[in-house]
Amino acid sequence: MSIDYGASGDFVKAYKQDTDLLEEDVSYYAVNQPKTDPFYEIKDNSLFIYPAPTDGVSIIRHSVANGLIDLTSSVTEANVFNGKIAAKYHYIIAL
C-alpha cells in the first residue's frame, strides 16, 4: 500500500502494523504519525491508515489478490490465494 497525502504525485509506502503492539492509543497515531512514515492495519473487516488522511485529496494505492483459484478438497494450503496471502489470514474466506 502506498499513500499520497495531498495528491502531489509523491507516494510513500505504508507498512503493516499490529496496533495492539504500539505504546500509545491509535488515536495518537491518527494525528501524530509522520506522513513520511505511514502504516496501516486491517482489523474488523476495515482498513485503518495512520496518519489518517484528512485533507480530502489523499490518494491510496493498494493491491489485492485477484484471479483466485476455485477451492476444492485437493487444493493445498500453500495454493490458497495463489500463495500470496499468509495462512494465518485464510479465515477471511469464511467471513
Secondary structure, DSSP 8 states (H G I E B T S, - for coil): -EEETTSSS--EE-EE--GGGSSS-HHHHHHHS-TTS-EEEEETTEEEEES---SS--EEE-----S-----TT--GGGGGGGTS-GGGGGGGT-
